[in-house]
Structures are given as structure tokens and as C-alpha cells.
Amino acid sequence: MPYSWSTLLAVFICIQGFYTLSYPHFRNHIRSAQNGLQFEQIFLDSGTNYTLSSYLRDLTLHSHLAGTQPALQTKQYVEAHFKDLGLETHTVEFEPLLSYPVHASLSVHYRDGSSEDLRLTELGQEGRVVMPYHAYSPSGSAFAKAVFVNYGRDEDYLALAALGVNVSGFIVIARRGEELSRGKVVEKAAEKGAVAVLMYTEGVTSGGVERGTVMGELGDPLTPGWASVHGGEKLGLEEREVRERLPKIPSVPISAENAETILRSLEGPRLPYEWGMDTLRSKIDSVGPGSTFLNFTYQEEKKMVTIYNIFAVIRGWEEPDRYVLLGNHRDAWTYGAVDPNSGTAALLDIARRYALLIRSGWTPRRTIVLCSWDAEEFGMVGSTEWVEQNLLNLGYKAVVYLNVDCAVQGQGFFAQSTPQLDNLLMEVTKKVKDPDSEGMVVYETWAATDGGINIQRLSGVDSDFAPFLQHAGIPSVDLYYGKDFSVYHTAFDSYDRMTQLDPSFHRHVAVAGIWGLLALQLADDPILPFDYLSYAAQLQEHANSLSYLLGYGTSVHPITTSIQQLAAAAKQMEVEAKKFKKQETIDDLSKLKRRSLNDRLMLAERGFLDEVGLQGRPWFKHLVYGPPNDYESNLVFFPGVANAITQATRMPKRDGLLAIQHEIWRVARAIQRAADAIKGEVI
């Protein structure tokens, strides 16, 4: 009796299943080596704007501030999504100190005896979202006159001093700028003797108020340098190390409308022209103080809460102990449609697409970990605590960290990265359809922008890449569409507003495509696609800029010499990599040599770390990219050198030059360590 086609097909499936179970290593080698492009295409083709829109709608149904009951619901939603896809899922808990508002009030008392109570909440949002506040602001009250301090920078206080205005004993009004963090604004005001700070942001949607943290450092303030595990060691609030991390005077964010009400009433010296008050110039004449008094009260509650980091793990078949990490925080000040849940929706969609690839027969060469962080808005708390807890393992096993925070803020693709990932970033954007230009890819529209492709560096501390790069030395990327948006940290960061920023959700699709494809290549390429020649070229540009800035008296020659060593090592590594890529088959010994090559590529970034860290901020270890203490520095690289340049202005000339040269030598030694890591030789 002849066999039917259905019977033959069943036999074939059984035989295929036998070989699949019996020879997983061979099976996965074939998949990764021959079908990588096929799986990439499946990944790209499976992105849908409808799915991303649905995820975002679900995530923004309610406000979900870290440590609150609604945040627990969001945690359960993300966790259930990973589990329903069949992904290995687990949750890690921490117990940090977070800060919440209890009460705030502000009234204006005018010369004529009249007064006005100012609304500190957003109209129509009372009871639905947390009131506008600054996390970690201490409780306090003040009845005092007001002075406008512009952005609250040193140069602004110098301008006030030139006008004969001293802010000691006054409440200061400051506007938010890009140069100073909220915490720095409050810190400087306290140093000048101010009794409280009221902060507003120009360009925010009418009636909106920008929330934020004013803590000076990252992570749990009670566990600086170690993880805030349940039952673990915690410092007391009265201890010096904790007091130094927390602000000394109360502050609160206010709306631009409330700021205008106060600023219009100020008297005293004329507003400096260079402050450029374009938005409110016609209505504001003076910096204060005048005769108006403000009555301000703020009461906070600090408490230990449980936060939750959620992980979905896809184990690698060849190098399961090498991790490619994709991360986004899910906690939000209010509804968080842009910040951060546009990124959370993209992470969930990548998980869905990866699950589809798994069902299609794919397994990554290296382990992929999807990370959903908690309490980022309080100072990258969730990611920082996890990095501190796993610092040793991450140091040996983490290949890269790929971060997306606000995936979509508007139009235009932007990226920040460590330089060895620049070329990979550009290559991946050549494979993803542009969301705004028919028939083009992201790379083409990116390259067509003013100035062309401009990949920024990760010197800031404004998202979860900071602990990975600046503390652990892990190569990192940060991706997003659009620069600024008018509902940042307000109650109006809602799903409805997102439908105006990205009506078709095609930008969401593009970000998820770039993000997920980066991870696929980093997880599956036999040789890690890191380019340290690109890094050496970027470092040389930094050295040239530093040399121009310093002029005579110091020399960047030590840095230049180390860069030459790095470039030479990178060229030799390229030769090694090309040999492996030409091999059609690879034996066990060659596999060990290839793994050694990949380890050198992975570990080179760790060379830029220094155990002592930055002066005054030792938690930050990276000597190439990190936050300088001097926010007015012209350098967005070599933060230790930037700090020394600032300190040199307050020292005898010879001592200042020696301090700068010492930091130059530290950078040179760090670059040499990276070069030595690439060489991989000890003797």
C-alpha cells in the first residue's frame, strides 16, 4: 500500500525532531551560521504598530509611581506578558528608601496687604496622579521674599552679586535648564544661603508641572555602593554619607503660570539682558526681592518600599554565560506614555518577536536578557541596585547594555553609544524602514539631518545606562526618537498625547526594530561586532580638543601615546577576526581561540575604569565618559580632567597644572589598560 503524502510528512517531522533533540549543538550552529539573515527578516517583518499601540494603552491606564499599588499592577502586567510568551522569567526585589509628598502650599503676599493662594496641583488631575513634587526634598517652611536666579548657575549668582543682590534668607525662583540637574540647582541655592527653591520649566504644556528627583547621586541613598536587599546593611539618615547625598533645603516644582505670577511682582535691580527671558521678557523687569513675600510649606515622607526588577531570559546555545542586555524602566511619575512606557511597549514587542523567532527555530548564540527596571525616576535606583549586587558577574559576563527610555518623544532618530558600537548602529539603521519617509531606511534620513550622523556619548546620568557604563564599564547604547516634549514628567504624559506625537505608532516600530536587531547581531555574530579602531579615532578627537583647550603648561602626549597603542592593538585584532570569518568550519581549539578573542573585545571597555573613581564622586569609575563635577565644563569626556581644570582655578598655578597633568596620566593609563585587554597578553 503506497504511503500518503501526510504519512510521509509525519515521518519526516519525526526524523527532523529526532535530530533536533539529538544534535542541538549542530542544529543551533547551522541556524546561527546560515539562517541569521532569515531570522533578522522575520524579526523585522513581525513588527506591527497596532501591537505597540495596544501595549502602550494598557501600560498607561493609570499612574504608576514606583513603590505604589498601581505600580504593582504594572509590574504584574509586564511579568505576565513575559511568562505568557513562554520566556524564562524572574523578578528581583530591592528595598530602597524612596520619597513621597504629604502636603505642599504656596501663597503670595503683596505690598497692598492682599494675598493669593497658588495651585500646586495640575487642574483636573487631583487624586489621579501624585501631586507635583521633588523626590527627596526635605520638609520645611519659609515666609520670605523671593529672588529670581535664572538657571541657578554660578554665573547667574555672579550676575546677581554684580547687581548687589544676595539670596541669603530668600526663597529663590529658578527655571530649569539643560546644564544643571534639579539637585545641583537646589544644592547651589543652599550654598548661597537660600531657604527654599521654587523651580519651573518653560515650554511645558499649559498648567503642567515637571516632577523630578533632587537627590545628588544614583541608587538607594542608604546603601551607597552596595545593593539594598531585604535585611541587608543600611545607613541611617543621620550619617554623613547619607546627609551629603540629600538636599539641605526644601524645594518644589511649580507651573510656568505660577512662576510668572511671582516674577511679575518682583522689584529691585533690572533683569540682566543676557539671561534672555524670551518667553516672559515682556512681563518681567526685575530680579527682586521687592516687597512681595511668599509663604511656602512642604512636607515629605521618606519610607522603605519594595521595588521590582523583572527579567526575561533567552539562554544562548554556545555561550550561555555571555549576556546581551536590553533595558527599560517602567515606573513613571504619572501615566508615563512617553517616559518611559513608549520604551516599555517596545521592550514587550521585542519579547513577542523573539518568542516568534524561537518558535521558528531560532536560539541565540549568546544569552539575551530583557530587563524591566523599577524606580528609575528616583535616581536609576532599580538598575543601580542590581548592577551593584551583580558587579563581579557582570564584569566577566556582560557583553553590552542596550537602553531605551523614552522611545518616542517626537520626530528624528537619535543615538548615544560608546564608540566601538558606532558602526554597528549605522549598519543596523540601514535595515530598518524609516517611519516618516516612504521608501527610505532610518540611516538615510538620519544621515540627511543637519550635520549628518552625530552619535552622542554617554557622559550624562539621565537614564539606566549610567550604572552599566560609568560604574561597571559595560559597552552601552541609548536610543530614542525626538529630542524634547512638552509634557515631560507632567500629568499630561498620556496615551492621548502620544497619539499626537506618533499617530501611526510607526516610530515605535522603528525603535523596536533597531533595538531588537542590535541585540540579535550582538547575540548571534560569531565575532562580536565591536570596532576599537573607531574608539581610538574618537579618543584622538577628544585628545585634540583637550589639547586645544589647555594650551601651554600641560601635555596630552601621554594620552596620545596610549591611543596609538590602542589603535595598534585594534588593527591586530581586526586581522585575527578576519581569519576566523574566512573559516568555513571551526574545530574545538579554534572555538576556544574565538571565545578568547570575543572576551578581549568584551573586556576592553572595563580598562577605562579606575578603582579610585572620579575625585569627589568615587562611585563613577569611567575615566573617559562620566559626569564631571563642573557642570559648566566644555568637556563631555575625560571627566576627571574636567574636574581638575575647574579646581586649578582655585589653586596656585603650578599646583593646578600638576593636578591637571595627573588626571591626564590617569586617562592615559586607562586607555593603555584597554589596549592591553585587547592584546590579551600578560607575558
N, C-alpha and C positions, 0 to 999 in steps of 0.2 A: 504494500500500500504506500503510495507516494506521500511524503510529508507536505503539509500545508505551509504556506509562507508564514503564517502565525506561529506554527510549531518551530520552524527554523529560526525565526526571530527570537523566540523564547530561549532556544538552545544557545544562540549567540549571546544573549543577555546574560545567561547563566555563566558561560565561559568568560565573558568580559568581567563579570562580578568576581569570579574566582581569581583572575589575575589581578583585579583591583585590590582584593583583600590580601593576596599572597605576596604581591610585589609593590607595596605602597611607595617605597623609595624610588623605584624605577618609574612608576606611574607619575609621581609628582615631578621627577626630573624632566620627563617628556612634556608635561603640562607647562612647566615654567619655561623650559628652553624653547619650545616650539609654538606654544599657544598664547604667549604673553600678549601679543597684539590683539588676538581674538578676544581675550578676556577684557582687555582695555576697552575695546569697542563695545562689548556687551555692557560694561560699566557705564560708558558714556551714553549709549542708546537707551538705557533704562531710567535715566533721569526725567522726571515729569514735574512741571510747575504745579499741577493740581495737588500732587502728594505733598510737596513742600508747603503749599498754602494750607493744606489740612493740618499738618503738624503745627504750623505756627498758630493757627486759630485755636487749637487745643491748648497750646502752651500759654496763651495769653488770655484765657477766660477769666483769670483772677490775678491779682497782685500776688507775688511770691517772694517776699523778702526773706533772706536766709535766717534760719532759726525760728520761723513762724509755722503755724499749722498749714497754711496754704502752700508753703514751700515743700512740706512733706508730701502733699498731693502731687506736686510737680515731680518730685523725686520718684514717687511710685509710678508715674506715667512713663518716665524715661526708662526706669528699671524694667517695667513690664514690656516695653517695646523691644528692648534687647533680648529678653527671655523669649518672647513670642516668636522672634526670628530664629530661635534655636541657638543663639550665641552664648558662649560661656560667660556668665555674668556674676559679678560680686560687688559688694559695697564695703567701703572702708569708712569708719566713723572717727571723728575727732571731737574734742570738747574745748573749743576756744572761748575766749572772752569777747563777746560782741556787745554792741551799744545801741540803745533804743531811746526814742524821745518819750517823755511823760507829759510835759507841758511846756509851752512857749507863748510869750506875749510880748507885744511891742506897741508902744503908743508914742505919739509926737506931741510935745507941749510947746505951744508957740508963745511969742512975745506978748501977744494981747491977752493971754490967760486962757485961750481956747486950747482944746486938745483933740486928738484924733487917734482912734484905735486902728491899727493896720492889720489887715487879714494876713495871717501867715500860712494859711492853707490854700489849696487850689479850688476855686469855685466849682461846686458840683461833685467834688471828689472826696469830701469829708466822710470818713468811716469806710471808704472803699479802698484807700491806699494809706500807707504811713504818711504822716504829716512831713513836710519838708524839714530836714534836719541834717546836721553834720555828725556822722558817727564818731564817737569817742570825744566829742566836745564835752568838757566838764560842766556840771551845773553851776549856775551863777546868776547874779542880777546886777544891774547898774542903772543909776539915774545920772546921766551925764550929757554934756554937749557932744556934738558929732563933728568929725573932720573927715573929709574925703581924701583918700590916699592913692587914688588911681588904681594901679595894679598891685600896690603894696610892695614894690621892689625897693632895693637900696637906693636906686637913682630917684625914685619918687619921693622917698623921705629926705633925700638931699635937696630936691627941689622945694619941698615944704620948708626945710630949715632955712633955705635962702630967702624965703618969704617971711621968716620969723615965726613959723608955726611949729609947735611942739605937740605931739599927740599924747603925751603922758597925762593920764587921768581922763582921757576922752574915749568915746566909742568911735571906732573907725569904720568908714564905709569903703569897701573895696570892690572893684569889678574883676571878674575872672579873666585871666589871660592864659596864653599858652606857655609862658616862661616859668611861672610859679605854680606849684601844686597848691591845693587848698591848705594843706598842712603848713607849707612854708609861709603862706600869707599870714596865717594865724601866729606862727612862731615869730616872725619878724615884728608883727604888731605887738606881741607880748614883750619882746626885747626892747621896743621903743616906749613901753610903759602904758600902752592902751589897756582899757579894762574889758573890752569886748569887741567882736568883729561882726559886722553885717556884710554879707557878700552877695552880689547879684551878677547875673550873666546877661550880656547884651545879645540880642538876636534870638532869644528864646521865645517860643510861641506865647502870645499874649496870655498873661495870667499864670504861666508855667514857672516853676521854681526848680532849680537844679540841685538835687541832693548829692551827697558825696561824703567820703571819709576825710578826716583831718589828722589821722594817725600818721606819724612820720616814717614808719618803716613797714615791712611786709610781714604777714603772718600773725599768729597769735601773740599779743603783747606780753603775755605771761610766760611764754616758752620761746624766748629768742635763741634760735639755733637748734632747737630740738622739737620733736613732734608733740602736740597737745593731745596725747592719748588719755583715755579714761583711766583715772587712778595714777597718772604719771606725775612727775615733779612739775610744779607751777610756782612761779614767783608771786610775791604779794604785791598789791597795788602800791604799797608804801616804799617798795625797794627802788633804789636809784635807777637801775637799768630800765624798770618799767616807767618810772616817772619821766625819764628822758625821752621815751617814745610817745608819750601822750601830751596833748596841748595843755598850756597853763591857764588860758583864759577862755571863756565861753564864746561860741560863735554860732551863727545860724544863717542859712541861705534865705534871701528874700527875693521877691519878684522885681523885675526892672521897673514896674509901675510904682512899687513901694519905694524903691531907691530914688526914683525921680521926685516923689513927694518930699522925701527928706532933703535931697540935694538942692531942690528949688528954694528951700528955706534957709540955706546956709548964707553966712555973711563973711566978712573978713577979706583977706587978700584975693586978688583975681586969679582965676584958674590959669595955670601955665598953658601957653598956647601949644607947646609940644606934646601935651597929653592927648591932643586930637580927639576931643569928645564929639565925634561926628554925629552920633545918634542923639545925644541930649544937649549938644552945644548951645542951641538957641534958648534953652531954658535954664541953664546953669551958668552962673557968673563967678562964684566964689568957692574956695576950698573949705571955708569955715574957720573957727567954730560958729560965731554969731551968737544969737540969743536963744535959739531953739534947744530944748532938752529932749532926750529920748529916755523912756522908761522901758528897760529891757529885762526880761526874765527867761531863763531856760533851765529846765530840769530834765536830767537824763537818768537812765537806768542801765548799769552795766551788769551783765549776767552771763554765767556759763551756759552754753547751749550745745546741743549735739548737731553737727553738720555731717553731710553725707557726700562722699565722692563715689561715683558709680563707674564701673569699668566693664567693657565688653571685650573679650579676648579671642583672637583668632590665631591659634597656635601655628607656628611655622613648621614645615616638614623637614628642612635641612638644618636651620639654625634657630631652634625654638627659644634659645637663650639670648637672642638679639631682638631688641624691641623697637618698632616704629610706632611712635605715639602721636595720636591725633587728639587734641583737647579743646574744649569749650566750656565756659562756665554757664550754669543755667539759672543762678539766682539773679534777681532783679530788684531794683528799688521800688518799682511799681509793676506794670504789666510786662514791660521789657520786650516789646515786639522787635525793636532794632537791637537793643543792648540788654541781654545777649542772645535772645531766642531766635533771631534770624540765623545765628550761628548754630544754635541747638537744633533747629529744624534741619539744617544742612547736615549736622552730625547724624541725626536719626535717619536721614535719607541715605547717607553713605552706608550706614549699618544695613539698611534694607537692600541696597545694591550689592554689598559684599555678600550678604546672605544668598542673593540670587546667583552670584558667581560660584559660591560654594555648592549650590545645587546643580550648577552647570559643570562641576568637576574641578573647580579651582581650589588650591590650597597655597597660601603664600610661602615663599622660601623662608622668610623671617616672620616672627610673631608681630601681629598688628594689635595694638591696644587702643580702643576708643575710650576717652576719658571725659566724664562729665563732672566738672568741678563745682563745689559749693562755696559760698561766702567770698567770692572774688571781690565784690563791691566794697568789702570792709578792708581790703588791702591784700588781695590774692591769697586769702587765708587757706582755702581748701588745697590749692595746688602747692603752696609753700609748705604746709604741714606734711603733705605726702612726700615731697621731694626731700625734706629734712629726715623723714622717717626711713627713706629708702636710698639715701645718698650713696652708700657704698655700692649697692647693687646697680643703681642707675649709672654710676661711674664706669662700671665694667660692661654693662649690657645695653644701655640706651643708644640707639643709632642716631635718632633725630626726634625732635619735638615739633609738630606742625600745629600751630594755633590759629583758631578763628574765633574772634569775639563778636563784634558787630559785623556780621557777614555782609549786610546791605544797609548802607546809610544814604545812598544816592547813586549818582552816575560816575563811571570811571573806575578802572581797576587799579588797585594799589597793593604793593607788597613790601614787606620788610624781611630781611633774612641775614644770616651770616653768609659771607661771600662765597664759600665753597658750593653754595646751593644756587647761585645766581643763574648759571647756565641751564641747570635742570628746570628751574622756574620758567625760564623763557621757552625751553623746548616743550614743556607741558602746555603752556598757553597757546602753542601753535596747534594743539589738538582739540581745543575746546571752542565751540561756536560762540561768537560774540553775541551777547544778549540784546544789543542795541543797534547792530548794523547787519543787515541781511547779507548773507554770503561771505561774511568775514569771520576770522577767528580772533580770539581775545588778543593775541600777540600783535596783530596788525593794527587794531585800534589803540592799543597800549603804546606801540611804537610811534603812532601818529600824533600823540599828545605833544603839547609844547615842551620842548626839552627832551623828547623821546623817552625811552625807558629809563626810569630812575628808581632803582631799588634802594630803599632806605635801610639804615642799620638799626639794630635793636638796642639802643642806649637808654631808652626810657624804661619806666617801671609801670606802664599803664595797662598791662594785661598779664595773663598767666605764663607767657614765655619767660618772664623775668627770673623766677627761681630756677628754671631749667638751664638757661644760658648763663645768667650772671652769678649763680651760686654753684651750679653743678657742671657747667662747661659743656652742655649738650648742644650741638648744632640746631638752630631753630629757624622757623619761618612764621610770619604773621600775615594773613591775607584779609582783604576787605574790598567792598565796592563803595565808593563815595567817601568824602572826607568828613563833612560835618552835617549835623541835622538839628533842627530847631527844637526838638522835643527831648533832647538828651537828659536823662535822669529825672524826667518830669512825669506827671500822671497822664500825659498825652502821648506817651510812647506806647501806642496801642495798635492792634491789628488793623483798625480802620486807617490809621495814619500810614501804616506800611503799604496799604493798597494804593496810596498816593506816591510813595517813594519807589515802589516796584510793582506797578499794577498787574503785570502779567506773571510776576514771580520768575521771570527768565534770568534775572541777575542772581537769584538764589540758586537756580540750576547751574549757572556758570561757576559760582564759587564752590559749590559742592563738587562739580566736575574737576576743577583744578585741584582742590584739596584732596579728594579721593584718589585722583590719578597720581599726584605726587607720592602719596603713601604706597600705591601699587608699585611704582617703579623702585622706590627705596626698599620695599619689602621683597621684590622679586628679581631685581637685576643681580646677576651673579657677582659682579663687581660694583660696589657702592658708587653711585654717580656723583661723587664729590670731586670738585676741581680746586685744588690748592694753588695752582698757578693763578687762578682768578683771585684767590685770597691774598697771595703775595703781591699781585698788582694793586689791589685795594689798599693794602698796608703801605705800599710805597707812596700812593697818593696821600695817605694820611701823614706819612713822614714828611713829604714835600710841603704840605700845608702847615705842619708844625714848625718846620724849619723857617718858613716864610714869616710865621707869627712871632717866633722867638728872636730872630735876627742874630746879632752877635752876643757872645758871652756864654752860650751853651752850644752843644753839638748833638745832632741827631745821628751822627755817624754810627754809634753802637746799634741803633735800630736798623739802619740801612744795611749794615753788615749781616745782621741776623735775618733780614728779609732775603738777602742773597742766598743764605743757607737754606731758607725755606723754599725758595724758588728752585734751587738745585735739587733738593730732595723731592719736590713735587714733579719735576721733569723725569727723574729716575723712576718715580712711582708710575708715571704715565707709561713708560716703556714696559714695566712689569705688567701693568694692566692690559696693554695691547697684546702681549704674548698670551695671556690667559684667554682673551676674547677670540684669538685665532684658533685655539684648540677645539677640535670637533668633539673629542672625547676627553674625559678627565679621570685619572686614577685617584686612588685614595691619598697618595702622597701629594699630588697636585691640589687636591681639595684642602689639605691642611695648609699648604702654602697660600692658596687663595684666601682662606679664612684669616691667615696671618696678615695678608695684605689689607683685607677689609677691616681688621682690628686696628691697624695703623691709621687707616683713613678715619675710622670712628673716633679714635682716642686723641687725634691731633688737637682738636678743639680744647681738650682738657689742659693742654700745655699752656694756654693763655690764662689759666687760673693761678692765683698766688695765695698761698696759705694764709698770709697775714691779711690779705684783702686791702680794700681802699682805706686810707687814713681817715679815721672818724666814722667809717661805715664798714667795719670788717666783714660783715655778712656778705657784702658784694665782693666777689673774688676775681672777676674777669677784668684783666688789665687793658683790654682793647675796647670792649663795649660794656658800658655800665654808666650809672648816674653820677656825674660829678657833684660835689657839694656846692660848687659855684654855678648857680643856675644861669648866670649871665655869661658864662664861658662861651667862647667862639668855637670850642671843640665839642664835637659829638662823638669823639673817640678818645682813647687814652685818658680815661677819667682821672687816674692818679696824677698824670702830668697837668691836667686842667686844674686840679686842686692845688698842686704845688705852685702854679703860676699865680693863682689868687693869693696864696699865703705869702708868696715872695714880696708882694706889695706892702706887707706889714712887717718885713724883716730887713736887717741890714743887707745891702746889695749883694755882698759876697755870699752870705748865708743863703739868701734867696736863690741865687744861681746854683749853689751846691744842692739845694733841695730839689730844684727842677731837674738837674743832671742826674741825681739819684733816681728819680722817678723814670727818667729816660732809660737808665740802665735796667730798672726793673722790667720795663716793657721789652727791652732788647732780650733779656734773659727769658721772658715768657715766650717770645717768638722763637728763640733758639730751642726751647723745650718742645714747641710744636714741631719744629724741623726735625729734632731728634726722634720724636714719636713717629714721624713719617718714615724716617730711615729704619727705625726698629732695631738699631744696633746698640749694644752696650759695650762690647769689646771688639 
